[in-house]
Amino acid sequence: MKKAINIFVTLISAVTLAVSCGIIPTAEEGIVAEWTLTEMTGYETEDLPSVYIDFRADKSFEIYQKVGDVPRYRKYDGIYEISGSTLKGEYSDGEDWGSTYKVSFQADGAVLVLTALETDKSGNVLSEGEVCRYAKASLDQKEKDAADVVTKSVEEVSARFL
Amino acid sequence: MIKRLSIVLSAVICAASCADELYEGVSSVPSEDSVMTKVINTPSDAEEGQLLLCLTETAADAVAAGDRSLYGNISGVLQVKSFAPVFNSSPDDEVARRHNLHRWYYVEFDGEDLRGAASKLAAFSDVAMVQFNKKLKPASDCSFNAYTPVLGQMSSDDLPFNDPMLGDQWHCINTGSALVSNSSVAGGDIAVKDAWRLTGGDPRVIVAIIDSPVKYDHPDLAANMWRNEGEIPANGIDDDRNGYTDDVYGWNCERNNGEINWSSHKASGHGTHVAGIVAAVNANGTGVCGVAGGTGKGDGVRMMSCQIFEGGISSNLKSSAIAFEYAAKNGASVAQCSFGLIGAEYESDAEYEMSYGAEHDAIEYFMDKDNNNSEILDGNIVIAAAGNEQVPYSSYPAGLQNVVSVTGLGPDYLPAVNYTNYGPGCNIAAPGGDFYIGNITSFKENRSRVLSTFIDTIVDDNLQTAGHEYVYMQGTSMACPCVSGVAALGLSYAYKLGKTFTREEFISLLLTSVNNLDSRLTDNKLKVSGYTNGLEQTVDLGLYRGKMGTGAVDAWKFLMAIEGTPSLTVKVLDESAKAERYDLTSYFGGSASSLTYLSVDCDQDTRTSLGLSEDPEIKYGKLSIKPTKVGSGKITITAIAGYDEDGLVDGETQTGGMEITRTVSIMSRGVASDNGGWL
């Protein structure tokens, strides 16, 4: 009985400790949310483009981005894969992401940190590069509905079949 | 065979050498050389009994001031019927003088052949140039077949407007229907359906239809016709004092009066068809749609009829010159020109400019920045048909370096090999129709040409009514107004966004908002010469690769470009790394990798911000750049639209491509994907 109580208390303590320290169980679970870019290596905050990324539980993602002088967001989508803390993905047009990333969190999971990884052909990490931080936020649905959809890898928005 | 001026001028020299008698106004026997250099073109395909004279500055001012001595001298050697200025502008008009409009006079005479008359007039010291008044022709054979309804072509849910014939206008929305052609290609159109979500037009944009008359009371055109509200119709008074009397819907440049006249026998309906492509009224439950015809709220662009063809009367340089002047003075910002020279072939702008002085001066006058008629641009634009002679160069005036020359495509989104010109001087392609890939067993059921408005009162040779309100026609005549309509739509959208551009920037955006054609030109296409059982042959479509212009016009891409283009994201590299290459399709259209690039310019601020130790350049059709720092900047890339040579050779303008320039915003960071996606 005493042993059972001790085990129970230990378990409760572990859970309490886990909860009180804000530890997210896995990167795979913690990344599922909508995020907006708040910091990027080498850029001042006011110079950052507007970027929203929605990582979904079904391993799909959507990106809404405004990079440069454009009136509407451009929407990209595709699938991602996360193994441990390594994140990679592919756009629906068949293009790979520009990099593989290391996933980490700050502020009790409220901040997502994606660190670009330089890898060799075998996928071995050679170095770490650009660091981007994201906070949880959603893009207004009206902006999403008005976004231009990028469907081909090298064509302009709402690409024609040609 | 390229004509050479020297061959014909030799004939003129021969004629001139016979004119060895002195007459008044000629102080000595003119040398053969002096006469030769004054006669600037040839009499082939020129109007009989007419000549255009460019006087010296002094003589022009004297004549304008009332000096009749030159008239007297000319009357002494020719039976003069009329002698009058070609242009309407006041001799004091500074902009007109800049382009020599005040110096051009028109002589009509009897009793002398053209060569003889030219040599006599060229002998006068007051005459600087003599020009034969060459004839012009529409860039279509003007053959047509009436519209017949096609049931079930498209559901009303798929159509943005309720115009009942929109489903048959494959140049607007191509569904790949076999009813048009077995080789129709879905999406092989100008992509205006998407563009109409953003704008349908703006009545502040005025397009001059320089052509046969536009039937201004056509039920599907009337609401989008420009109307000179300052003029009271048919009262014989220049009410608004613009120098033109009773010019309500435009000007009849052939007769030099305000009567837009389509009642003549052999009226072609060509101008009315062209106008409908540009801006037939949209969403009125009637007929067809126009590219910039509005959205049903009175918001279509407006069309001005500058009539240069009339029934059996052909057009000529004088009429077209008058048209450009009228359009400039009365508010047009786009000149839509589905016409060209008959038979003449020119290798260079310089040759054309020398031979077509009056028309060329008038085109330059229309494009002069001081005549700008748009709040969006700093100068008006001219869009012309490349021509239908199936030759590997553009006709003129389309071939001029600063005029947009349009080639023709069929509903198969391939060159209309049975008519379209291609090659040097051609800048962009658009749907113009292709009869031979449609139903050729039933003329009536052929739908592979372009459907638009027409004149229902046209009569045939037996004076029977042969017209219809809506017909199919083909030619670069039909391709050209597709592009004019897209340009007008772009101006309308710029008005909506409050954006402005230089004329060159706007044309660059237009010519780079295209779909790639070259990747489709890998097979053969049947070519038939003649309409009935002509000799068939297959032509290798590779012949047209890189020669139809930058690509096929895309209205949606154009409006996107007007909105603004996203920055090109490039990856920061180590000093030791090689530069990486980036696709330029977003900036230069679908044919970006095959354009001829002239330069990549980068200022010092950009070099510093991006850490560029070497200047960016174009390699294999892509931007090669090596940023070593995170930062941003701009680079300016210049390319040739339409041909692989700059239009300049030794400083002279040849028939070549048009320079297009895009400024590319660059953002460098640690990550860059091939498609511009953030991750």
Contacts between the chains, C-beta under 8 A, distances in Angstrom:
chain1	res1	chain2	res2	distance
A	37	B	678	7.9
A	40	B	669	6.8
A	41	B	630	6.4
A	41	B	669	7.7
A	41	B	670	6.2
A	42	B	572	8.0
A	42	B	629	7.4
A	42	B	630	2.9
A	42	B	631	7.3
A	42	B	669	7.1
A	42	B	670	7.9
A	43	B	630	6.6
A	43	B	669	7.7
A	47	B	632	7.4
A	49	B	567	7.8
A	49	B	667	7.5
A	51	B	678	5.1
A	53	B	678	7.1
A	53	B	679	7.2
A	61	B	679	8.0
A	63	B	677	6.1
A	63	B	678	5.2
A	63	B	679	6.6
A	65	B	677	7.6
A	65	B	678	4.9
A	66	B	566	7.8
A	67	B	566	5.0
A	67	B	567	4.9
A	67	B	569	6.3
A	67	B	667	6.4
A	67	B	676	7.4
A	67	B	678	7.5
A	68	B	564	6.9
A	68	B	565	6.8
A	68	B	566	4.3
A	68	B	567	3.3
A	68	B	665	5.0
A	68	B	667	7.2
A	69	B	564	4.3
A	69	B	565	7.7
A	69	B	567	7.9
A	69	B	665	6.9
A	70	B	563	6.4
A	70	B	564	4.6
A	70	B	565	7.1
A	70	B	566	5.3
A	71	B	497	7.6
A	71	B	563	5.3
A	71	B	564	6.5
A	72	B	563	7.6
A	74	B	566	6.5
A	74	B	676	7.6
A	76	B	675	7.3
A	76	B	677	4.3
A	76	B	678	7.3
A	89	B	679	6.2
A	91	B	673	7.4
A	91	B	675	6.0
A	91	B	677	5.5
A	93	B	675	5.9
A	95	B	673	6.1
A	95	B	674	5.1
A	95	B	675	4.5
A	95	B	677	7.1
A	96	B	673	7.4
A	96	B	674	8.0
A	97	B	671	7.9
A	97	B	673	5.8
A	97	B	677	7.1
A	97	B	679	4.5
A	98	B	571	7.2
A	98	B	671	4.2
A	98	B	672	5.1
A	98	B	673	3.6
A	98	B	674	7.7
A	98	B	677	7.4
A	98	B	679	6.6
A	99	B	670	7.6
A	99	B	671	4.5
A	99	B	679	7.4
A	101	B	679	7.5
A	114	B	679	7.8
A	116	B	670	5.1
A	116	B	671	5.0
A	129	B	670	4.3
A	129	B	671	7.4
A	130	B	572	7.9
A	130	B	630	7.9
A	130	B	669	5.9
A	130	B	670	2.6
A	130	B	671	5.6
A	148	B	560	7.4
A	150	B	675	6.6
A	150	B	676	7.3
A	150	B	677	7.3
A	152	B	675	7.9
A	153	B	674	6.2
A	153	B	675	4.6
A	154	B	583	4.9
A	154	B	585	5.1
A	154	B	674	7.1
A	154	B	675	6.7
A	155	B	585	6.2
A	155	B	590	7.3
A	156	B	557	5.4
A	156	B	560	6.1
A	156	B	585	6.9
A	156	B	586	5.5
A	157	B	560	5.9
A	158	B	194	6.1
A	158	B	556	6.3
A	160	B	187	5.4
A	160	B	191	6.1
A	160	B	515	5.7
A	160	B	554	6.6
A	160	B	556	7.8
A	161	B	186	6.8
A	161	B	187	4.2
A	162	B	187	6.5
A	162	B	188	7.8
A	162	B	413	7.3
A	162	B	515	4.5
A	162	B	516	6.3
A	162	B	519	7.9
A	162	B	520	7.4
A	162	B	552	7.7
A	162	B	590	6.7
